[in-house]
Amino acid sequence: MTHHNDHQNNAEHSHSHDHSHGHDHSHTHELTFEQKLEKLFGHWIEHNDSHKDTFFTWAERAGQAGLLEIEEKIEKAGQLSEDVTRQLKDALKMLKG
């Protein structure tokens, strides 16, 4: 590393840094198909669970507002989301062996 600074008039200030980390940056970070699927399963499960929680929250609110048939439909969507999550988790377990 070199550092030069003319502190008398602050007119010149430069840095030069060696950027060596002890490893080669020419390697690639390619994921296998299975690794990609594993990452996707994690994302899908988290995303689906977020929707499921929202469905149950709004189903309850619909019920409190007296919209009982709508509450029932939103509640069903939450239950179906639970089924989706279960399927995704089962597939992830199978993938991991």
Order of alpha helices (4+ residues) and beta strands (2+ residues): beta-beta-alpha-alpha
